[in-house]
Amino acid sequence: MTPAFPDPHPTTSTIAEVAICEVGPRDGLQVEDQIIATEDKITFIERLANAGLDTVEATSFVSPKWVPQLADSAEVFAGVRHLKRVHLPVLVPNERGLDRALAAGVESIAVFVSATESFARNNLNTGWQEALAAAERVTSVAQTSGLHVRGYVSMCFGDPWEGRVPIDDVLSVARRLFAAGCSEVSLGDTIGVASAGHVRELLGRFTAEERTRLALHAHDTYGQALANVLAGLDSGIRIFDSAAGGLGGCPFAGSATGNLATEDLVWMLEGMGIRTGVELPSLVEASSWMADLLGRASPSSVVRALSA
């Protein structure tokens, strides 16, 4: 039964619209102990697209040894290629992953690096400089093949081994990704320790032109994700990553909890008069359906409220 959706009483904003990068099918499902069936992943992506999300990160061409939850990446991508209206990027960790992605016919990829040495060693099994160089190589080959490339920088605010991350390190990594050819760079609060003040401080060090090409990737470990989005909006950010139903975390950083829930983000933005293009009832239904498959309630406040 579709719940009644109250009017969030939108107010007028000087910001007309923002872009949402939905990462639930990749960043969300990669951490689950339970393996979701390929056909259910395809259905999930279709439902997210039908809810009005223009960008849905479909999967990752990572080694099944490291992320068995996404071992069916080629099959999933083949099952969603018919969604021509939707941008369907995939994450590739290295040149082998890029080869597999190209064979599958992808048009858009994302590369992933860390702003800290400790996380690179624990997550990528290499130093962060080496990981960055590898991402630069992948980006170069991908561009030669006509692919759109997005960059992710993890641990932009805090690292479970190193603590607060120096802003200069984040700037250096993000700018190298821009120089390598990434059209967009997403700054990740991987363990969810950022505060609004820290977000403003970091973003304020980028140029105005750079901020038009930055995205903010928030986790809600300390309940600060929406406050950090507001700080991002105030700083000129117009692209935000989120996951339907608050899925996700990070399999290589034990303290990380779920991503910012797309429903919570949409509710806040639409209430501010900022267009997202997302049909919230359909999105809530898709997230509730996935929560049922996973056998637990969604952590999204909006999903819980509107499904009650």
Phi and psi in degrees as GROMACS dihedral restraints (atoms count N, CA, C in turn):
[ dihedral_restraints ]
;  ai    aj    ak    al  type     phi  dphi    fc
    3     4     5     6     1   -76.3    20    10
    4     5     6     7     1   125.3    20    10
    6     7     8     9     1   -71.5    20    10
    7     8     9    10     1   160.5    20    10
    9    10    11    12     1   -75.0    20    10
   10    11    12    13     1   132.6    20    10
   12    13    14    15     1  -109.1    20    10
   13    14    15    16     1   109.9    20    10
   15    16    17    18     1   -68.3    20    10
   16    17    18    19     1   154.4    20    10
   18    19    20    21     1   -70.3    20    10
   19    20    21    22     1   124.4    20    10
   21    22    23    24     1   -75.9    20    10
   22    23    24    25     1     9.0    20    10
   24    25    26    27     1    53.5    20    10
   25    26    27    28     1    66.8    20    10
   27    28    29    30     1   -64.2    20    10
   28    29    30    31     1   144.7    20    10
   30    31    32    33     1  -109.0    20    10
   31    32    33    34     1   169.9    20    10
   33    34    35    36     1   -81.4    20    10
   34    35    36    37     1   134.6    20    10
   36    37    38    39     1  -124.5    20    10
   37    38    39    40     1   150.0    20    10
   39    40    41    42     1   -76.2    20    10
   40    41    42    43     1   -12.2    20    10
   42    43    44    45     1   -92.3    20    10
   43    44    45    46     1   119.0    20    10
   45    46    47    48     1   -74.0    20    10
   46    47    48    49     1   -47.1    20    10
   48    49    50    51     1  -158.5    20    10
   49    50    51    52     1   162.2    20    10
   51    52    53    54     1  -131.0    20    10
   52    53    54    55     1   164.2    20    10
   54    55    56    57     1  -104.5    20    10
   55    56    57    58     1   137.2    20    10
   57    58    59    60     1  -113.3    20    10
   58    59    60    61     1   128.2    20    10
   60    61    62    63     1  -101.1    20    10
   61    62    63    64     1   108.5    20    10
   63    64    65    66     1   -81.0    20    10
   64    65    66    67     1   119.1    20    10
   66    67    68    69     1  -113.8    20    10
   67    68    69    70     1     7.2    20    10
   69    70    71    72     1   -57.1    20    10
   70    71    72    73     1   -46.6    20    10
   72    73    74    75     1   -64.3    20    10
   73    74    75    76     1   -23.7    20    10
   75    76    77    78     1  -104.1    20    10
   76    77    78    79     1   -68.3    20    10
   78    79    80    81     1   -65.8    20    10
   79    80    81    82     1   -28.9    20    10
   81    82    83    84     1   -76.7    20    10
   82    83    84    85     1   -54.1    20    10
   84    85    86    87     1   -76.3    20    10
   85    86    87    88     1   -16.7    20    10
   87    88    89    90     1   -66.6    20    10
   88    89    90    91     1   -19.0    20    10
   90    91    92    93     1   -98.7    20    10
   91    92    93    94     1    -3.5    20    10
   93    94    95    96     1   -73.8    20    10
   94    95    96    97     1   137.8    20    10
   96    97    98    99     1   -67.0    20    10
   97    98    99   100     1   -34.7    20    10
   99   100   101   102     1   -81.1    20    10
  100   101   102   103     1   135.3    20    10
  102   103   104   105     1   -86.9    20    10
  103   104   105   106     1   119.7    20    10
  105   106   107   108     1   -84.3    20    10
  106   107   108   109     1   136.0    20    10
  108   109   110   111     1   -61.8    20    10
  109   110   111   112     1   147.0    20    10
  111   112   113   114     1   -55.4    20    10
  112   113   114   115     1   -46.2    20    10
  114   115   116   117     1   -63.7    20    10
  115   116   117   118     1   -30.5    20    10
  117   118   119   120     1   -73.4    20    10
  118   119   120   121     1   -35.4    20    10
  120   121   122   123     1   -62.3    20    10
  121   122   123   124     1   -43.4    20    10
  123   124   125   126     1   -62.1    20    10
  124   125   126   127     1   -45.5    20    10
  126   127   128   129     1   -61.2    20    10
  127   128   129   130     1   -41.1    20    10
  129   130   131   132     1   -59.7    20    10
  130   131   132   133     1   -47.8    20    10
  132   133   134   135     1   -63.1    20    10
  133   134   135   136     1   -42.1    20    10
  135   136   137   138     1   -60.5    20    10
  136   137   138   139     1   -42.1    20    10
  138   139   140   141     1   -68.1    20    10
  139   140   141   142     1   -37.2    20    10
  141   142   143   144     1   -65.0    20    10
  142   143   144   145     1   -42.3    20    10
  144   145   146   147     1   -63.5    20    10
  145   146   147   148     1   -42.3    20    10
  147   148   149   150     1   -67.9    20    10
  148   149   150   151     1   -20.0    20    10
  150   151   152   153     1   -79.8    20    10
  151   152   153   154     1    -4.2    20    10
  153   154   155   156     1   105.4    20    10
  154   155   156   157     1     5.0    20    10
  156   157   158   159     1   -75.7    20    10
  157   158   159   160     1   124.9    20    10
  159   160   161   162     1   -84.1    20    10
  160   161   162   163     1   -26.3    20    10
  162   163   164   165     1  -126.3    20    10
  163   164   165   166     1   118.8    20    10
  165   166   167   168     1  -129.5    20    10
  166   167   168   169     1   112.6    20    10
  168   169   170   171     1   -71.2    20    10
  169   170   171   172     1   112.8    20    10
  171   172   173   174     1   -79.0    20    10
  172   173   174   175     1   -41.9    20    10
  174   175   176   177     1  -171.1    20    10
  175   176   177   178     1  -170.7    20    10
  177   178   179   180     1  -138.7    20    10
  178   179   180   181     1   133.8    20    10
  180   181   182   183     1   -90.3    20    10
  181   182   183   184     1    61.0    20    10
  183   184   185   186     1   -99.0    20    10
  184   185   186   187     1   161.2    20    10
  186   187   188   189     1   -62.4    20    10
  187   188   189   190     1   128.7    20    10
  189   190   191   192     1   -57.1    20    10
  190   191   192   193     1   -23.4    20    10
  192   193   194   195     1   -61.3    20    10
  193   194   195   196     1   -37.4    20    10
  195   196   197   198     1   -92.2    20    10
  196   197   198   199     1   -34.8    20    10
  198   199   200   201     1  -133.7    20    10
  199   200   201   202     1    79.5    20    10
  201   202   203   204     1   -63.0    20    10
  202   203   204   205     1   -22.7    20    10
  204   205   206   207     1   -62.5    20    10
  205   206   207   208     1   -23.0    20    10
  207   208   209   210     1  -114.6    20    10
  208   209   210   211     1    27.0    20    10
  210   211   212   213     1   -65.8    20    10
  211   212   213   214     1   -18.4    20    10
  213   214   215   216     1   -99.1    20    10
  214   215   216   217     1    30.6    20    10
  216   217   218   219     1   -56.8    20    10
  217   218   219   220     1   -44.1    20    10
  219   220   221   222     1   -64.6    20    10
  220   221   222   223     1   -40.3    20    10
  222   223   224   225     1   -68.0    20    10
  223   224   225   226     1   -40.8    20    10
  225   226   227   228     1   -63.2    20    10
  226   227   228   229     1   -46.3    20    10
  228   229   230   231     1   -64.5    20    10
  229   230   231   232     1   -40.1    20    10
  231   232   233   234     1   -59.4    20    10
  232   233   234   235     1   -33.0    20    10
  234   235   236   237     1   -78.3    20    10
  235   236   237   238     1   -12.6    20    10
  237   238   239   240     1  -117.8    20    10
  238   239   240   241     1     1.1    20    10
  240   241   242   243     1   -62.3    20    10
  241   242   243   244     1   -20.2    20    10
  243   244   245   246     1   -71.4    20    10
  244   245   246   247     1   -11.7    20    10
  246   247   248   249     1   -81.7    20    10
  247   248   249   250     1    74.1    20    10
  249   250   251   252     1   -67.0    20    10
  250   251   252   253     1   -27.6    20    10
  252   253   254   255     1   -73.0    20    10
  253   254   255   256     1   -20.2    20    10
  255   256   257   258     1  -103.0    20    10
  256   257   258   259     1   137.3    20    10
  258   259   260   261     1   -78.4    20    10
  259   260   261   262     1   124.5    20    10
  261   262   263   264     1  -123.1    20    10
  262   263   264   265     1    71.8    20    10
  264   265   266   267     1   -68.7    20    10
  265   266   267   268     1   157.0    20    10
  267   268   269   270     1  -130.5    20    10
  268   269   270   271     1   148.8    20    10
  270   271   272   273     1   -85.3    20    10
  271   272   273   274     1   135.6    20    10
  273   274   275   276     1  -125.9    20    10
  274   275   276   277     1   127.6    20    10
  276   277   278   279     1   -85.4    20    10
  277   278   279   280     1   -18.3    20    10
  279   280   281   282     1  -165.9    20    10
  280   281   282   283     1  -176.2    20    10
  282   283   284   285     1   -67.2    20    10
  283   284   285   286     1   -32.0    20    10
  285   286   287   288     1   -64.2    20    10
  286   287   288   289     1   -42.4    20    10
  288   289   290   291     1   -63.1    20    10
  289   290   291   292     1   -37.3    20    10
  291   292   293   294     1   -64.6    20    10
  292   293   294   295     1   -41.7    20    10
  294   295   296   297     1   -58.5    20    10
  295   296   297   298     1   -43.6    20    10
  297   298   299   300     1   -65.9    20    10
  298   299   300   301     1   -39.5    20    10
  300   301   302   303     1   -66.0    20    10
  301   302   303   304     1   -42.5    20    10
  303   304   305   306     1   -62.7    20    10
  304   305   306   307     1   -40.1    20    10
  306   307   308   309     1   -63.7    20    10
  307   308   309   310     1   -29.1    20    10
  309   310   311   312     1   -82.0    20    10
  310   311   312   313     1   -10.4    20    10
  312   313   314   315     1    88.9    20    10
  313   314   315   316     1    24.2    20    10
  315   316   317   318     1   -69.0    20    10
  316   317   318   319     1   156.5    20    10
  318   319   320   321     1  -115.9    20    10
  319   320   321   322     1   -11.3    20    10
  321   322   323   324     1  -148.1    20    10
  322   323   324   325     1   133.9    20    10
  324   325   326   327     1  -128.2    20    10
  325   326   327   328     1   167.4    20    10
  327   328   329   330     1  -129.3    20    10
  328   329   330   331     1   139.4    20    10
  330   331   332   333     1  -108.6    20    10
  331   332   333   334     1   157.6    20    10
  333   334   335   336     1  -133.9    20    10
  334   335   336   337     1   124.6    20    10
  336   337   338   339     1  -135.4    20    10
  337   338   339   340     1   170.5    20    10
  339   340   341   342     1  -116.6    20    10
  340   341   342   343     1   150.9    20    10
  342   343   344   345     1   -88.3    20    10
  343   344   345   346     1    -2.4    20    10
  345   346   347   348     1  -130.0    20    10
  346   347   348   349     1   150.8    20    10
  348   349   350   351     1   -68.2    20    10
  349   350   351   352     1   -42.8    20    10
  351   352   353   354     1   -62.9    20    10
  352   353   354   355     1   -44.1    20    10
  354   355   356   357     1   -68.2    20    10
  355   356   357   358     1   -37.9    20    10
  357   358   359   360     1   -60.2    20    10
  358   359   360   361     1   -43.0    20    10
  360   361   362   363     1   -64.5    20    10
  361   362   363   364     1   -41.1    20    10
  363   364   365   366     1   -79.6    20    10
  364   365   366   367     1   -31.2    20    10
  366   367   368   369     1   -96.0    20    10
  367   368   369   370     1   -45.8    20    10
  369   370   371   372     1  -105.2    20    10
  370   371   372   373     1    -4.1    20    10
  372   373   374   375     1    59.2    20    10
  373   374   375   376     1    36.0    20    10
  375   376   377   378     1  -158.2    20    10
  376   377   378   379     1   167.8    20    10
  378   379   380   381     1   -72.8    20    10
  379   380   381   382     1   159.9    20    10
  381   382   383   384     1   -70.5    20    10
  382   383   384   385     1   -30.4    20    10
  384   385   386   387     1   -67.1    20    10
  385   386   387   388     1   -40.9    20    10
  387   388   389   390     1   -66.5    20    10
  388   389   390   391     1   -39.8    20    10
  390   391   392   393     1   -64.9    20    10
  391   392   393   394     1   -39.2    20    10
  393   394   395   396     1   -65.9    20    10
  394   395   396   397     1   -42.3    20    10
  396   397   398   399     1   -61.7    20    10
  397   398   399   400     1   -39.3    20    10
  399   400   401   402     1   -65.3    20    10
  400   401   402   403     1   -40.8    20    10
  402   403   404   405     1   -63.9    20    10
  403   404   405   406     1   -37.0    20    10
  405   406   407   408     1   -64.1    20    10
  406   407   408   409     1   -40.4    20    10
  408   409   410   411     1   -64.7    20    10
  409   410   411   412     1   -45.1    20    10
  411   412   413   414     1   -60.9    20    10
  412   413   414   415     1   -43.5    20    10
  414   415   416   417     1   -60.8    20    10
  415   416   417   418     1   -42.2    20    10
  417   418   419   420     1   -62.2    20    10
  418   419   420   421     1   -47.2    20    10
  420   421   422   423     1   -64.6    20    10
  421   422   423   424     1   -41.4    20    10
  423   424   425   426     1   -62.6    20    10
  424   425   426   427     1   -42.6    20    10
  426   427   428   429     1   -64.2    20    10
  427   428   429   430     1   -38.9    20    10
  429   430   431   432     1   -60.3    20    10
  430   431   432   433     1   -30.7    20    10
  432   433   434   435     1   -87.7    20    10
  433   434   435   436     1     3.7    20    10
  435   436   437   438     1    83.6    20    10
  436   437   438   439     1    17.5    20    10
  438   439   440   441     1   -89.1    20    10
  439   440   441   442     1   147.9    20    10
  441   442   443   444     1   -80.1    20    10
  442   443   444   445     1   136.6    20    10
  444   445   446   447     1  -125.0    20    10
  445   446   447   448     1   129.3    20    10
  447   448   449   450     1  -110.4    20    10
  448   449   450   451     1   148.3    20    10
  450   451   452   453     1  -114.5    20    10
  451   452   453   454     1   140.3    20    10
  453   454   455   456     1  -110.7    20    10
  454   455   456   457     1   134.9    20    10
  456   457   458   459     1  -118.3    20    10
  457   458   459   460     1   115.9    20    10
  459   460   461   462     1   -90.0    20    10
  460   461   462   463     1   164.8    20    10
  462   463   464   465     1    58.4    20    10
  463   464   465   466     1    43.9    20    10
  465   466   467   468     1   -79.1    20    10
  466   467   468   469     1   -15.2    20    10
  468   469   470   471     1  -121.1    20    10
  469   470   471   472     1   -41.6    20    10
  471   472   473   474     1  -152.8    20    10
  472   473   474   475     1   151.7    20    10
  474   475   476   477     1  -128.0    20    10
  475   476   477   478     1   134.1    20    10
  477   478   479   480     1   -63.8    20    10
  478   479   480   481     1   -20.1    20    10
  480   481   482   483     1  -100.4    20    10
  481   482   483   484     1   -30.1    20    10
  483   484   485   486     1  -110.9    20    10
  484   485   486   487     1   -10.9    20    10
  486   487   488   489     1    81.8    20    10
  487   488   489   490     1  -149.2    20    10
  489   490   491   492     1   -61.1    20    10
  490   491   492   493     1   134.6    20    10
  492   493   494   495     1   -93.2    20    10
  493   494   495   496     1   128.4    20    10
  495   496   497   498     1   -58.2    20    10
  496   497   498   499     1   133.0    20    10
  498   499   500   501     1   -60.0    20    10
  499   500   501   502     1   -37.4    20    10
  501   502   503   504     1   -59.4    20    10
  502   503   504   505     1   -33.1    20    10
  504   505   506   507     1   -67.4    20    10
  505   506   507   508     1   -41.0    20    10
  507   508   509   510     1   -65.0    20    10
  508   509   510   511     1   -45.4    20    10
  510   511   512   513     1   -57.5    20    10
  511   512   513   514     1   -45.5    20    10
  513   514   515   516     1   -60.0    20    10
  514   515   516   517     1   -47.3    20    10
  516   517   518   519     1   -66.4    20    10
  517   518   519   520     1   -47.7    20    10
  519   520   521   522     1   -60.3    20    10
  520   521   522   523     1   -41.7    20    10
  522   523   524   525     1   -69.9    20    10
  523   524   525   526     1   -30.4    20    10
  525   526   527   528     1   -68.8    20    10
  526   527   528   529     1   -35.0    20    10
  528   529   530   531     1   -67.2    20    10
  529   530   531   532     1   -41.2    20    10
  531   532   533   534     1   -60.2    20    10
  532   533   534   535     1   -46.4    20    10
  534   535   536   537     1   -63.4    20    10
  535   536   537   538     1   -31.3    20    10
  537   538   539   540     1   -72.9    20    10
  538   539   540   541     1   -19.6    20    10
  540   541   542   543     1   122.6    20    10
  541   542   543   544     1     5.3    20    10
  543   544   545   546     1   -67.5    20    10
  544   545   546   547     1   127.2    20    10
  546   547   548   549     1   -77.8    20    10
  547   548   549   550     1   -18.1    20    10
  549   550   551   552     1  -149.9    20    10
  550   551   552   553     1   142.4    20    10
  552   553   554   555     1  -128.8    20    10
  553   554   555   556     1   127.8    20    10
  555   556   557   558     1  -100.4    20    10
  556   557   558   559     1   125.5    20    10
  558   559   560   561     1   -95.4    20    10
  559   560   561   562     1   117.0    20    10
  561   562   563   564     1   -98.5    20    10
  562   563   564   565     1   128.9    20    10
  564   565   566   567     1   -93.0    20    10
  565   566   567   568     1    72.7    20    10
  567   568   569   570     1   -58.4    20    10
  568   569   570   571     1   -36.4    20    10
  570   571   572   573     1  -107.8    20    10
  571   572   573   574     1     9.5    20    10
  573   574   575   576     1    70.6    20    10
  574   575   576   577     1    30.8    20    10
  576   577   578   579     1   -99.4    20    10
  577   578   579   580     1    -0.9    20    10
  579   580   581   582     1   -68.3    20    10
  580   581   582   583     1   152.8    20    10
  582   583   584   585     1  -121.7    20    10
  583   584   585   586     1   165.3    20    10
  585   586   587   588     1   -58.6    20    10
  586   587   588   589     1   -39.6    20    10
  588   589   590   591     1   -63.7    20    10
  589   590   591   592     1   -41.0    20    10
  591   592   593   594     1   -65.8    20    10
  592   593   594   595     1   -40.1    20    10
  594   595   596   597     1   -61.0    20    10
  595   596   597   598     1   -47.1    20    10
  597   598   599   600     1   -62.8    20    10
  598   599   600   601     1   -39.5    20    10
  600   601   602   603     1   -63.3    20    10
  601   602   603   604     1   -47.0    20    10
  603   604   605   606     1   -64.5    20    10
  604   605   606   607     1   -50.9    20    10
  606   607   608   609     1   -64.8    20    10
  607   608   609   610     1   -30.5    20    10
  609   610   611   612     1   -66.0    20    10
  610   611   612   613     1   -16.9    20    10
  612   613   614   615     1   -84.5    20    10
  613   614   615   616     1   -13.8    20    10
  615   616   617   618     1   -86.6    20    10
  616   617   618   619     1   155.4    20    10
  618   619   620   621     1   -74.2    20    10
  619   620   621   622     1   163.2    20    10
  621   622   623   624     1   -60.5    20    10
  622   623   624   625     1   -39.2    20    10
  624   625   626   627     1   -66.7    20    10
  625   626   627   628     1   -39.9    20    10
  627   628   629   630     1   -63.0    20    10
  628   629   630   631     1   -38.0    20    10
  630   631   632   633     1   -65.0    20    10
  631   632   633   634     1   -25.1    20    10
  633   634   635   636     1   -70.1    20    10
  634   635   636   637     1   -15.0    20    10
  636   637   638   639     1  -113.6    20    10
  637   638   639   640     1    10.1    20    10
  639   640   641   642     1  -100.5    20    10
  640   641   642   643     1   147.3    20    10
  642   643   644   645     1  -120.1    20    10
  643   644   645   646     1   156.6    20    10
  645   646   647   648     1  -113.4    20    10
  646   647   648   649     1   129.4    20    10
  648   649   650   651     1  -117.4    20    10
  649   650   651   652     1    99.7    20    10
  651   652   653   654     1  -101.7    20    10
  652   653   654   655     1   142.7    20    10
  654   655   656   657     1  -113.2    20    10
  655   656   657   658     1   154.3    20    10
  657   658   659   660     1  -108.5    20    10
  658   659   660   661     1    32.6    20    10
  660   661   662   663     1   -54.1    20    10
  661   662   663   664     1   -43.3    20    10
  663   664   665   666     1  -107.5    20    10
  664   665   666   667     1    16.4    20    10
  666   667   668   669     1    71.5    20    10
  667   668   669   670     1    23.2    20    10
  669   670   671   672     1  -107.2    20    10
  670   671   672   673     1     4.9    20    10
  672   673   674   675     1   -61.1    20    10
  673   674   675   676     1   -48.0    20    10
  675   676   677   678     1   -68.1    20    10
  676   677   678   679     1   -36.7    20    10
  678   679   680   681     1   -62.0    20    10
  679   680   681   682     1   -37.6    20    10
  681   682   683   684     1   -70.5    20    10
  682   683   684   685     1   -33.2    20    10
  684   685   686   687     1   -62.6    20    10
  685   686   687   688     1   -44.1    20    10
  687   688   689   690     1   -60.0    20    10
  688   689   690   691     1   -41.9    20    10
  690   691   692   693     1   -62.9    20    10
  691   692   693   694     1   -38.0    20    10
  693   694   695   696     1   -64.9    20    10
  694   695   696   697     1   -43.5    20    10
  696   697   698   699     1   -59.0    20    10
  697   698   699   700     1   -45.6    20    10
  699   700   701   702     1   -62.0    20    10
  700   701   702   703     1   -26.4    20    10
  702   703   704   705     1   -92.4    20    10
  703   704   705   706     1     2.1    20    10
  705   706   707   708     1    99.8    20    10
  706   707   708   709     1     5.9    20    10
  708   709   710   711     1   -78.6    20    10
  709   710   711   712     1   135.6    20    10
  711   712   713   714     1  -128.2    20    10
  712   713   714   715     1     9.8    20    10
  714   715   716   717     1  -127.7    20    10
  715   716   717   718     1   128.0    20    10
  717   718   719   720     1  -133.6    20    10
  718   719   720   721     1   135.7    20    10
  720   721   722   723     1   -89.7    20    10
  721   722   723   724     1   144.7    20    10
  723   724   725   726     1  -160.1    20    10
  724   725   726   727     1   167.7    20    10
  726   727   728   729     1  -128.2    20    10
  727   728   729   730     1   131.0    20    10
  729   730   731   732     1   -54.1    20    10
  730   731   732   733     1   130.3    20    10
  732   733   734   735     1    71.0    20    10
  733   734   735   736     1     8.5    20    10
  735   736   737   738     1    71.7    20    10
  736   737   738   739     1    25.7    20    10
  738   739   740   741     1   -63.0    20    10
  739   740   741   742     1   155.3    20    10
  741   742   743   744     1   111.9    20    10
  742   743   744   745     1  -165.7    20    10
  744   745   746   747     1   152.9    20    10
  745   746   747   748     1  -142.3    20    10
  747   748   749   750     1  -149.0    20    10
  748   749   750   751     1   121.6    20    10
  750   751   752   753     1   -67.1    20    10
  751   752   753   754     1   -12.8    20    10
  753   754   755   756     1  -113.2    20    10
  754   755   756   757     1    10.2    20    10
  756   757   758   759     1  -139.7    20    10
  757   758   759   760     1    97.0    20    10
  759   760   761   762     1   -60.0    20    10
  760   761   762   763     1   -24.8    20    10
  762   763   764   765     1   -82.6    20    10
  763   764   765   766     1    -8.5    20    10
  765   766   767   768     1   -76.9    20    10
  766   767   768   769     1   132.7    20    10
  768   769   770   771     1  -106.6    20    10
  769   770   771   772     1  -166.1    20    10
  771   772   773   774     1   -61.9    20    10
  772   773   774   775     1   160.4    20    10
  774   775   776   777     1   -67.6    20    10
  775   776   777   778     1   162.2    20    10
  777   778   779   780     1   -54.8    20    10
  778   779   780   781     1   130.4    20    10
  780   781   782   783     1   -72.9    20    10
  781   782   783   784     1   132.0    20    10
  783   784   785   786     1   -59.6    20    10
  784   785   786   787     1   -38.3    20    10
  786   787   788   789     1   -61.5    20    10
  787   788   789   790     1   -42.0    20    10
  789   790   791   792     1   -65.9    20    10
  790   791   792   793     1   -39.6    20    10
  792   793   794   795     1   -64.2    20    10
  793   794   795   796     1   -47.2    20    10
  795   796   797   798     1   -62.4    20    10
  796   797   798   799     1   -44.1    20    10
  798   799   800   801     1   -58.0    20    10
  799   800   801   802     1   -45.6    20    10
  801   802   803   804     1   -66.2    20    10
  802   803   804   805     1   -47.1    20    10
  804   805   806   807     1   -65.2    20    10
  805   806   807   808     1   -46.0    20    10
  807   808   809   810     1   -64.0    20    10
  808   809   810   811     1   -34.4    20    10
  810   811   812   813     1   -66.6    20    10
  811   812   813   814     1   -21.6    20    10
  813   814   815   816     1   -90.0    20    10
  814   815   816   817     1    -1.0    20    10
  816   817   818   819     1    83.2    20    10
  817   818   819   820     1    17.7    20    10
  819   820   821   822     1  -100.0    20    10
  820   821   822   823     1   122.7    20    10
  822   823   824   825     1   -73.5    20    10
  823   824   825   826     1   138.8    20    10
  825   826   827   828     1  -119.7    20    10
  826   827   828   829     1   -19.9    20    10
  828   829   830   831     1    77.4    20    10
  829   830   831   832     1     7.2    20    10
  831   832   833   834     1   -98.4    20    10
  832   833   834   835     1   134.8    20    10
  834   835   836   837     1   -90.9    20    10
  835   836   837   838     1   102.1    20    10
  837   838   839   840     1   -60.1    20    10
  838   839   840   841     1   -42.8    20    10
  840   841   842   843     1   -57.0    20    10
  841   842   843   844     1   -42.7    20    10
  843   844   845   846     1   -66.7    20    10
  844   845   846   847     1   -37.7    20    10
  846   847   848   849     1   -65.5    20    10
  847   848   849   850     1   -43.8    20    10
  849   850   851   852     1   -61.9    20    10
  850   851   852   853     1   -40.8    20    10
  852   853   854   855     1   -64.2    20    10
  853   854   855   856     1   -39.7    20    10
  855   856   857   858     1   -64.5    20    10
  856   857   858   859     1   -43.2    20    10
  858   859   860   861     1   -67.6    20    10
  859   860   861   862     1   -39.4    20    10
  861   862   863   864     1   -64.7    20    10
  862   863   864   865     1   -38.5    20    10
  864   865   866   867     1   -61.4    20    10
  865   866   867   868     1   -44.3    20    10
  867   868   869   870     1   -67.4    20    10
  868   869   870   871     1   -38.7    20    10
  870   871   872   873     1   -60.1    20    10
  871   872   873   874     1   -38.7    20    10
  873   874   875   876     1   -63.8    20    10
  874   875   876   877     1   -40.7    20    10
  876   877   878   879     1   -62.2    20    10
  877   878   879   880     1   -37.5    20    10
  879   880   881   882     1   -80.9    20    10
  880   881   882   883     1   -12.3    20    10
  882   883   884   885     1    76.9    20    10
  883   884   885   886     1    29.9    20    10
  885   886   887   888     1  -153.9    20    10
  886   887   888   889     1   161.1    20    10
  888   889   890   891     1   -73.8    20    10
  889   890   891   892     1   148.9    20    10
  891   892   893   894     1   -70.6    20    10
  892   893   894   895     1   140.4    20    10
  894   895   896   897     1   -78.2    20    10
  895   896   897   898     1    -5.3    20    10
  897   898   899   900     1   -68.4    20    10
  898   899   900   901     1   127.6    20    10
  900   901   902   903     1   -62.5    20    10
  901   902   903   904     1   -40.6    20    10
  903   904   905   906     1   -69.3    20    10
  904   905   906   907     1   -40.5    20    10
  906   907   908   909     1   -61.3    20    10
  907   908   909   910     1   -45.2    20    10
  909   910   911   912     1   -62.4    20    10
  910   911   912   913     1   -44.0    20    10
  912   913   914   915     1   -66.9    20    10
  913   914   915   916     1   -43.2    20    10
  915   916   917   918     1   -86.7    20    10
  916   917   918   919     1    -8.0    20    10
  918   919   920   921     1  -101.4    20    10
  919   920   921   922     1    -1.7    20    10
